[in-house]
Amino acid sequence: MGKHVAAGVLAIGLAGSAALGQAFGLAEMSEQSRMCVGCHRSENPALFQQWGGSLHYRANIGCYECHLANEGDPDGFDHYGQRISVLVTPKDCARCHTRETAEFAASHHAKAGRILGSLDNVLAEVVEGSAGMVTPMFPHGVSASAVNGCWQCHGSEVKVNKDGKPDPATWPNSGIGRLNPDGSEGTCSSCHFRHVFSAAQARHPDTCGKCHLGPDHPQKEIYEESKHGNMFFQDPDAANLKSPKWVVGQDYWTAPTCATCHMSATSKQPVTHDVGLRISWNNRPEVSIRPEVADAKMGLPSASVPWNVRRENMKEVCMNCHSVLWIDGFYAQYDELIELYNTKFGAPGKALYDLAKPLLQKEAFSNELDWVWFELWHHEGRRARHGASMMAPDYTHWHGMYDVAKNFYTEFIPQLQELVEANLHDADPARVAAAQALQTKINEALNSDAHKWFLGKIDPVEAARREQAAKDFKERYGK
């Protein structure tokens, strides 16, 4: 039975729900799946028990319905008389879950695999790694650092050997933007783990923490520090994660999880698998941008959804627990932090680094300045911005803006000035011109209102205000 035939069988399982275009299950388990179960029950007992506790089991959806492969499928192979594929892709899941997979396909999650070949991968493939992992599909080798690191979150390009089985450099892989042989992007099992595939798993913050953690995007740690995380982990059972509909304010109300804010249902909004439709800033790049700008660059349909509409979507989630005054106050604080980072460090830092490039070695990360600037925006700057977006003061300040400022003034600016001094009298006129342009920009940046304190040029009125603040402090705490 091919994939299209099986889809027809699934459609027969519809009980008066043709208008939805979705299948709720089969009248009985297929003969092929019964054969699979007969073996896997003893060979993989834990896997069998996981499936046995799933909604798939109750709907008579077995191994074959998900793993079946057509004759022409590149990742298909014969397995005890049945043609199957190890991979279950979003295109396979779409046979039953059409709306969910369509929303997911339009999201940034599904596009995470497009990072392959980017600056981040240069780190893992060249700087950290080597071409030491040789496999049938990588005869010239690939970096084990990329295989075990970047690809496991962002997704690998799954390559299939001549026998139809995936190459070990690209499988196993549950990266959320995995590039599959059937042309689909992503994998549903990033959030809905095999073989239970429950909604409750995807609702728990720890699931998001597989990828959203660490020095450059510590959303998991930020959430744990925030009041939201404090309340959730105090009593996780109160979140009622296994509720079928799971509407905030109806099925739970003690604390939101990541899914609550970014994906899950409210009394006015349905569940969405496009995680960007409630986000009003994209804090990934050197300088934060509005999400529709990033979406347009990636060719996503959500490019037509402006940031203020997305913000209203998120505000509606917030309204279940907070007042309008509280919500508007939060966004005023958040926007100002983004404006501060963008105008004081992000935009001028990027401009300075771009002007420095003609004076640097061309190879990425072969200059100390490359590392300083990369960590300043990619690690420290992101931590500050993400910390503010989710109300984690320690990540906003000490792990964020403090590190941004320290490294801007003690590493980045001094190295730029050294670069200027080393090239102002070079025999190459082009290098002299580049050094002069860089010096002009350094002077412009440091003499701006945001940075002139560094040159001892703080405004007298501001200096007097700071002096008074110091006196007030001593009066309060010096007794």
Helices and strands as residue ranges (DSSP letters): H 3-12, G 18-20, H 31-43, H 45-52, H 55-58, H 63-67, E 76-79, E 82-85, H 90-93, H 98-105, G 109-115, H 119-122, I 123-127, E 133-135, E 138-142, H 144-145, I 146-150, H 151-154, G 188-190, H 199-203, H 205-208, H 219-225, H 227-234, G 236-239, H 258-262, H 291-297, G 301-304, H 307-318, H 324-340, I 341-346, H 347-356, G 357-359, H 368-374, I 375-381, H 382-389, H 393-396, I 397-401, H 402-407, I 408-412, H 413-423, H 429-446, G 452-455, H 460-477
